[in-house]
């Protein structure tokens, strides 16, 4: 029997010998997905606006200028075609699309009504609905001013026709359920391997490993593999709950979801093992993990949109692997994105996983 296989079997027996741990493995995703109240963030800033100006008139320019000066939107370059604007939204470069129809200025001058179309990216249903509401209010105020001009009747000449892309019913659960699935991986993939090594230190069984010819690499990788498998089990349970309880049907493939989940699990397992290398007691390990877990959850877009954070903190999120897995899971589940669309996120997440596991092996002190 190879040392790696022996170590893997040891991890399984050690895990099953504690009746509390298998129960936690099942109850954690169940309770988290079913009972945790959904958090809401109602503050929306720096909404990325893309304008499709088919009219290209002085009136349409005034409308875009009014929207830009509102303080809520960050207007980018105008797109000539709607498909180009939708491509920007698909890539996450646009939160809302404003489409100004051809002939708007001439129609209003002749007393006719016109419809202005708004398409909001509702992957984040809260941001999509509030941003769409902001834009509708600005256009309505602009329209009210036009209706007071000489030659117009009292009716409002511009009518808003909104669309909410990727989440048409603005179901907030479709935004939060993937976030809770990520939290399941963070807790199972991070805490379980951390507590495993620390419990061996406290029980004294780690000394048997230290005096054995087992290599550090095999010891660490056996734990990463074993607890990675447990994380996949918990993640699968969370996916089943998301589907059968909340009706979340992924628009993308399971391959994209599970590849991202497994890479992130490898990172969390390696990170937890590295924390355990510097912890001598269970209490130290728990407090150290809680510190980093809070950072992972609060600053990576799980509950709060990254674009609503302070500018400096937005740059910090690029150093957090959680940000990339959040992008992957939400893009695949709600947009139907594929590997080619998320190549950068997969590459960054893989880089973090490799680096953190190398550090876990290097920082493990076998001889004491």
C-alpha positions, 0 to 999 in steps of 0.5 A: 500500500502506497503512503498516499493511499494509507494516509487517505484511508487514515483520514477517512477512518479518523473522520468517521470515528468522530460521530459529530463531524459527519453530522456537521457535513450534512447539517451545515449545507442544509441549515445554511441553505434553508434557514439563513435569512437572506441578506439585502444590500439596498445601496447602489452606486456607480451603475455602469450604463451603456447607451444605444442612441439610434436618434443621435439628436440634440435631444438624446444628447441632453437626455444622456447628459442628464442621466450622467449628471445624476450621480448614480450612473457611470456612462460609457461610450455609446454603442451603435447597435443593441447586440454590441450593448448586450455583449458588453452586458454579458461580459459584465461591462454594463449593468443597464442598457438605455436604448433611444429609438430612431426619430425620437426628437422629430416625433416629440416635436410633432406631438407623438409619444415615444418609448424608451427601452431599458434593459437591466442586468438582473443577475443581482436583482437588487441592483438591477431593480434599483438601478432601473428605478433610478433611470426610469425616474430620471427619464420621467422627470426629463419627459415631464419637462418636455411635456410642459413645453409649448406645443405639447399636451399635458401627457408625458411624451416619453414612456419607459419599457424596462427589461431585466436580463438574466433574472426577469422576475427580479427574484432575489433568491436567484442572486443569494442562493449561489452565494450561500452555495459558496459559503458552504464550500468556504466553511466545509473546505476551509474549516474541516482540514484546519481542525483535522491537523490541529486535533491531531496536534492536541491528541498527540497523534501527529507525532506518529506522522512526524517520525514516520517516513511519510513525505510532507507532500503526501501528507498534505495532499492526502488531506486536500484530496479527502476534504475536497471530496467532502466539499464536493459532497456538501456542494452537491447537496447545496445544488440539489436544495437550490434546485428543488427548494428554490427552483434555481435551474442553471443556464450553463453546464454542470461541468463549468460549475464543478470545475470551478467548485473543485478548484476553489475547494483545493484552494480552501483546503490548502488555505486551511492546512496552512492556517493549521501549520501555524496553530497549536490549539483548536481555539487559535485555528478557529479564530484565525480561520474566522478572520479570513473567512469574514474577509472572503465573504464580505469583500468578494461580492458574495453579499455586497456588489463589488461595484458598490464598495469603496474604490480602494476596496474594489482593488483589494478584491482582485487579491481574493480568490473568492471573487473569481469563484463568485463570478464563475458561479453566478455567470454560469448559473444565471447567464449560461456562460461557458469556459471560454467566457470565464477563462480569466477567472478560472486561470486566476482561481487555479493560480491561487490554488497552486500557490496556497497548496505549495505554501501549505507543504513548505510551511508544514514542519514535519520534525518537532 
